[in-house]
C-alpha cells in the first residue's frame, strides 16, 4: 500500500476487486483465503445473505457497504453495484465483493467479473462453498449416493426475464437427474412442482426445504411433491431457502439420530411420512426402516 502514498487519486492505478464467496452461513465454512482478504480489505461490498459473524471478520477500518440483493428488497440495482465496485477500485487498493455461497453459482459473479474487466479493473475470484452442497449436508442429505443418486442438477427457480433461453427445461432435468437442488425457488415452488410431476416424477418423490441452512436457526421441512405446498402453507415456511428433490432426502434425520437428546419418536417424526417407494439394498433399507 505504500506505493499509493503521495499519489493523487487520479494518478493511482486502480485497486483490485476480489469476488469472494462467503459460503452458506456457518462462519466455520468460510475459506481461509476469504478471511485473509476480509482482514486486509479497505472496502467490503456485501450482500444481504452474508451472515453477521463473517462480516465481523472484516478489517475494523474497512468501509462496509450493503448491496442488499434479496427478493423484493434490493438496496441497489445490479448496474449500480457494478458502478460502485468500479468507483471503489479507483479509490482503494483492496475491494472485497462479498457474496453468499459461491460467486459463480447463481450469484451473478460472472456478470460482475465481465463488467469490471471491461472497465479496466483487475479481478480475482475466491470460490466459496455453495449452499446446494453444504445446506443439504447439514441436514444429513447427501446430494449423491452410490445406491440412491448418481447425478445431481443445480438449478435456479428464479430466472432473469431477459435470459437468452427463458425457461428451465424441467422435463429434461426430471428425466436425467436423480437429485435436483433448486436455488431461489420457494416463491415459484407450486409451478416447479407442477412441472416436475408433469415431467414424470412420482407424487411421492421426497422433497426437503431448508431455510437458513448451516446457521443455528436452520429450519427444515420434509415432504413429498404431493404434500409440499400444503406443508408450506400450514407451517408458514418462507424464503430464503433451497429445495432438494429426490430419494436422497430419505436419509434426512440420520444425523439427528446421533444426537444424545434424540428419541425414537423424534427421529421417526423427522421423516414426516416419507415412505420407501423402491427397494434399497443392505444398510440403507435397514436404517430407513428403523426410522419409519
SULHUDA-V177439 format. One record per backbone hydrogen bond with DSSP energy under -1.0 kcal/mol. NH is the residue of the N-H (numbers start at 1). CO is the residue of the C=O. E is the energy in kcal/mol with one decimal. If there is no record, write none. Layout:
nh | co | e
NH | CO | E
NH | CO | E
This chain:
nh | co | e
4 | 1 | -1.8
5 | 2 | -1.1
7 | 4 | -1.9
12 | 8 | -1.1
15 | 89 | -3.9
16 | 93 | -2.8
17 | 122 | -2.6
18 | 95 | -3.2
19 | 124 | -2.7
20 | 18 | -1.0
20 | 97 | -2.5
21 | 126 | -2.6
22 | 99 | -3.7
23 | 101 | -2.0
29 | 26 | -2.1
30 | 27 | -1.3
35 | 31 | -2.2
36 | 32 | -2.3
37 | 33 | -2.1
38 | 34 | -2.2
39 | 35 | -2.1
41 | 37 | -1.1
42 | 94 | -2.6
43 | 94 | -1.5
44 | 63 | -3.0
45 | 96 | -2.9
46 | 65 | -2.1
47 | 98 | -1.6
48 | 68 | -3.6
50 | 47 | -1.4
54 | 51 | -1.0
55 | 51 | -1.8
56 | 52 | -2.1
57 | 54 | -1.6
58 | 55 | -1.6
59 | 38 | -2.5
62 | 59 | -2.2
63 | 42 | -2.2
65 | 44 | -3.3
67 | 46 | -3.3
73 | 70 | -3.0
81 | 77 | -2.1
82 | 78 | -2.2
83 | 79 | -2.1
84 | 80 | -2.3
85 | 81 | -2.3
86 | 82 | -2.2
87 | 83 | -2.5
88 | 84 | -2.6
89 | 85 | -2.1
90 | 86 | -1.2
92 | 88 | -2.3
95 | 16 | -2.5
96 | 43 | -2.8
97 | 18 | -3.2
98 | 45 | -2.0
99 | 20 | -2.8
101 | 23 | -3.1
105 | 102 | -1.7
109 | 103 | -2.1
112 | 108 | -1.9
113 | 109 | -2.7
114 | 110 | -2.1
115 | 111 | -2.4
116 | 112 | -2.5
117 | 113 | -2.5
118 | 114 | -2.1
119 | 115 | -1.2
120 | 117 | -1.7
121 | 116 | -2.6
124 | 17 | -2.1
126 | 19 | -3.2
133 | 130 | -1.5
134 | 130 | -2.1
135 | 131 | -1.9
137 | 133 | -1.4
138 | 134 | -2.1
140 | 137 | -1.8
141 | 136 | -3.2
145 | 149 | -2.7
149 | 145 | -2.5
153 | 179 | -2.3
155 | 181 | -2.6
157 | 183 | -3.2
163 | 160 | -1.3
170 | 168 | -1.7
173 | 169 | -2.0
174 | 170 | -2.9
175 | 171 | -1.7
176 | 172 | -1.2
177 | 173 | -2.2
180 | 245 | -2.5
181 | 153 | -3.1
182 | 243 | -3.0
183 | 155 | -2.6
189 | 186 | -1.1
192 | 188 | -1.9
193 | 189 | -3.2
194 | 190 | -2.0
195 | 191 | -2.2
196 | 192 | -2.5
197 | 193 | -2.4
198 | 194 | -2.4
199 | 195 | -1.3
200 | 197 | -1.2
201 | 196 | -2.2
205 | 202 | -1.9
207 | 223 | -2.5
208 | 244 | -2.6
209 | 221 | -2.7
210 | 242 | -2.5
211 | 219 | -2.6
212 | 240 | -1.0
215 | 212 | -1.6
218 | 215 | -1.8
219 | 211 | -2.5
221 | 209 | -2.6
223 | 207 | -2.9
225 | 205 | -1.6
226 | 203 | -2.2
228 | 224 | -2.3
231 | 227 | -2.4
232 | 228 | -2.3
233 | 229 | -2.0
234 | 230 | -2.6
235 | 231 | -2.1
236 | 232 | -1.5
237 | 232 | -1.3
242 | 210 | -2.0
243 | 182 | -2.1
244 | 208 | -2.7
245 | 180 | -2.7
246 | 206 | -2.2
249 | 246 | -1.6
250 | 247 | -1.8
251 | 248 | -1.9
252 | 249 | -2.1
254 | 251 | -1.8
257 | 253 | -1.7
258 | 255 | -1.2
259 | 256 | -1.4
262 | 259 | -1.7
267 | 263 | -2.5
268 | 264 | -2.1
269 | 265 | -2.2
270 | 266 | -1.2
272 | 269 | -1.4
274 | 271 | -2.3
284 | 281 | -1.0
286 | 282 | -1.5
287 | 283 | -2.7
288 | 284 | -2.8
289 | 285 | -2.1
290 | 286 | -1.7
